[in-house]
Every structure is written in C-alpha cells, then in structure tokens.
Amino acid sequence: MLRVSMVLLKRQLILWVWVSSALVVYSLPWRVSCPTGCVCQMKPWFSPQSVSCEASTVDCNNLFLTQLPSPLPPDTHTLRLQSNLLSALEIPLLHTLPNLTELDLSQNRFSCVRTLTLTQPQAASLPSLLSLHLEENQLWFLPPASFSSLPALQELFLSHNRLFYLAPGAFSGLGLLLLEVLPDRGFQDLGSLHSLVLGGMGLKGLTERALEGLDSLESLSFYDNLLTTVPTQALRRIPGLKFLDLNKNPLSVLGLNNMEELVAIERAAMENLPELTKLEITNNPRLSYIHPQAFLRLGRLESLMLNSNALSALHQHTVLSLPSLRETASMIRSTHTNKA
Ligand SMILES: *[C@@H]1O[C@H](CO)[C@@H](O)[C@H](O)[C@H]1NC(C)=O
C-alpha cells in the first residue's frame, strides 16, 4: 500500500524557523547604480549564527513593486523587498546575484513556492542564500523539495501563510536548514488545530516546548523522521492527545529517512496522556526494546500497534499496565516472546 504522501493540516499551519533579529544602528554609503526608489547602502548584517558583517544592502521595501527592480548591483548581499505586490520572481535576474545571502520577500503575494525557486532541474539558483523571508504571503502548499534549489539555506521564515499541505520531503535538499528540531512554540497560534502530521521533515528531535499551544490537538503523527527517542517532554505539553503515531513509512515514494534511528522506548516514554486511545509504533527497523513501564497512566488506551519493529520480546507488563486495552498487534521476531 502506498501511504498517503501528503500532510494535511486542518487549519492554517504557522511555521517559523529560528527568528533572528538584526538591530540596524548605522549604515555607510555604497556607490553603485541603485534601482529607482530603492536605497543601496552598506549595512550591518547578522548571520544565522549571529556573526555580524558589513553587507551591501538593497532596500526596496514598500514600493508597490510587481516585479524585481533593476538594475540590481551584482554584488548585492541583502535584498529587501518587504511589503510589495510580488507574486513571481524573474529567476534569471536573481541569477546575476551570486553573492545574494539574504532575501526578504515578506508581505508580498506569493501563492506558489515554485514561482520563487523554479529553475533548471538540479541547478542551484541561489548558491549563497542563507536566509529567506516569506512571512505574510499566501503560500498554501509546499511540494516535495520546495527549496532544493537553495542548497545553502539556513533560515526559512514561513509564518502567516495559508499553509495546509506540507508534502513529506518539502524541506528535502536543505541539508543545512536549522529545522532538525522544531522551534519552541512554533505552533502557538494553532490552538484549534485538531490534527498535525509531521512527516518526512528530517526531524531529529522535538524540544520540550515545540508543541506548546496546540490545545485542541487530537491526532499527531510522525513518520519518516530521524527521532532517536520518543519526544516525551514535548508530548507532556499536549494533554488532549488521542492518537499518537510514530510510524515510519516503508513505501515512501520519497525514500526519506524512516525513524531509522529510533532504537528504544524508555521508561515513562509515554506517560499521563489520559485521552490517548490508539498508539501505533510500527515499522521502525531498529526499534528493539520497549521498557516494561514505557507506557504509564494511559488509562484510555484501547489499541496498541507494534508491528514491524525489531522487537525480540515484549514484557507482559507493557500490556498489562494498560487497563483499557482491547486491541494489540505486534510481530515479535524471535520465538522467545513474553507477550500477554
Ligand atoms: C562575490 O563575493 C566574492 C567573494 O567575496 C567576490 O570575489 C566576488 O567578486 C563577488 N561577486 C560579485 C558579482 O560581486
């Protein structure tokens, strides 16, 4: 069976990644021919790692632009196009800026990410771009490898769009993106979100506060990620969680990483989730150990799926500790099973 390779979020997803702030305190003249209406200056710039430098900056904010201004100085480092009317970019023009490092397209009219990044297949269009601002546009869908033509990208700002589809692998190709761990409270404005799928995002962990604010969340699914442990601390912040799915997707059309790093479920990995009724932990090729007291105070858990892991034994206490359990499935590889 081909697993549905889409991510559906019932409400708007607001995803922001690593907010950095740059306080502009002074600027120096930069003698170039500057596009009409724009201001070209040398300005302090802070890298995603907060290292500052003098950056050649073209500031074209608030100009009602519907297309890129020109001529853009070839050694532009920072290009600010905030609050314009852009819905597409002339990619060849951007190609004339090999050192473009930060591009601010926030508060424009982009509805499709391909109009930003489409280029020759496999060609890196903006090899130096570290920081891309797309806040407050009308993006609703991120297809697979949305940003793969931006191989150096480290910061991606997507808040206040209309995203409700994130394809698995939407961020693939962004080896350097600081998305390995979701930011704290990245979903804080989504108090009415019922269902969240974080699939194929290359996540290596969740911070304790990553899921904070998801007060209505009933269904949470991870698959094709690189989590090494159950994100216990993060889960404690979701009291209403009913369905937790830590699956990998063995038939992923994208062939992404499939929770291959999940090795063990430790004691109290899932504790005090009083609404949880269904728990699936399947198809994790290295998952070989579940602590007898891994699941504590899951009073309503009815269904426990543990198929296709590398488990060779399951302690009977693991299931006996679940008073409401009605359905369980597990395939234990070894003959020495100890399963209730
Ligand atoms: C880009 O930066 C490099 C290294 O600083 C510099 O040698 C080159 O001239 C710059 N390119 C342009 C088009 O300014």
The ligand as an SDF file (V2000), in Angstrom:
LIG
                    3D

 14 14  0  0  0  0  0  0  0  0999 V2000
   31.1260   37.6550   -4.6250 C   0  0  0  0  0  0  0  0  0  0  0  0
   31.9570   37.5150   -3.4940 O   0  0  0  0  0  0  0  0  0  0  0  0
   33.2770   37.1110   -3.8110 C   0  0  0  0  0  0  0  0  0  0  0  0
   33.9930   36.8620   -2.5150 C   0  0  0  0  0  0  0  0  0  0  0  0
   33.8570   37.9490   -1.6620 O   0  0  0  0  0  0  0  0  0  0  0  0
   33.9390   38.1810   -4.6790 C   0  0  0  0  0  0  0  0  0  0  0  0
   35.2530   37.7900   -5.0090 O   0  0  0  0  0  0  0  0  0  0  0  0
   33.1060   38.3670   -5.9420 C   0  0  0  0  0  0  0  0  0  0  0  0
   33.6500   39.4290   -6.7080 O   0  0  0  0  0  0  0  0  0  0  0  0
   31.6620   38.6770   -5.5840 C   0  0  0  0  0  0  0  0  0  0  0  0
   30.8680   38.6800   -6.8010 N   0  0  0  0  0  0  0  0  0  0  0  0
   30.2690   39.7560   -7.2550 C   0  0  0  0  0  0  0  0  0  0  0  0
   29.4770   39.5980   -8.5030 C   0  0  0  0  0  0  0  0  0  0  0  0
   30.3300   40.8060   -6.6720 O   0  0  0  0  0  0  0  0  0  0  0  0
  1  2  1  0
  1 10  1  0
  2  3  1  0
  3  4  1  0
  3  6  1  0
  4  5  1  0
  6  7  1  0
  6  8  1  0
  8  9  1  0
  8 10  1  0
 10 11  1  0
 11 12  1  0
 12 13  1  0
 12 14  2  0
M  END
$$$$
